[in-house]
Structure formats: C-alpha cells, structure tokens
C-alpha cells in the first residue's frame, strides 16, 4: 500500500490554463476531468471547467487543480489550495480519515462518489483543508 499527499490548487476558471502551464514547465502527463465529464454540472456556464486535474511528471513532480464552482466561496488569498491525500484502498484511507477527523470540521463525509470508491473533505483543527480519496484511473481529458 502507498499513500501520496499532493498540493491541490484551487482556481475560479483558470485551472485548465494553470495545469497546461505547469505541464509546459515540468513536462509529464496531464489529465483533466470537467464537470460535464463527471456528470456534475450545477451551472451550465461551468460545464467545461475542471472538476479535477493533475500533472504528473517522471521527475516526481505532481500537482492537482480544480475550478471552484461559483456557488462555493473562494478567495485567492484564503483558500487557494487543499492537501490531497490519495491511497490505494478504502481501508487505508479510512484509517487516515478517522485520525484527521479528530477536532475537524467535516465538509463532505467520507463516502462513495461518482469518481472514486471513497471521497471526503475536511478542515482539520489547524485550518488545513484535506481532500481524501481512493485513487482511481481517469479516462477523460
């Protein structure tokens, strides 16, 4: 089993441009899933925005990004990133979730999601927001 912690950058409509830029700097493979790809469109004008994206380079560089939907608060200087914690199994992720949950504010309960066997979001007692999920392959780009 292995777990990875990756910086998860938050944008308001600029995630595609940012990921494209980071790929040009670090090379590697880029994957993007839009809200439309995931069947999670709440505002039609945001359907082609990035719900989840990643650049992964052979050097070990990794960064994730998404476009925060307009119905959620976003402030470039206050919540510009999350820490993404991805594991290989539900059991492994559940153990980390339970420990991180101590004193945390649960934003999204850890439960199955359309894009992952388990997904959850919490803000820990120190104010750090974690997105936790079981890693899966994404076919959309």
Buried (B, 14 or more C-beta within 10 A) or exposed (E): EEBEEBEBBBBBEBBBEBBEEBBEEBEBEBBBBBBBBBEBBEEEEBBBBBBBBBBBBEEEBBBBBBBBBBEEEBEEEEBEBBBBBBBBBBEBBBEBBEEBBEEBEEBEEBEEBEBBBBBBBBBBEEEEBBBBBBBEEBEEE
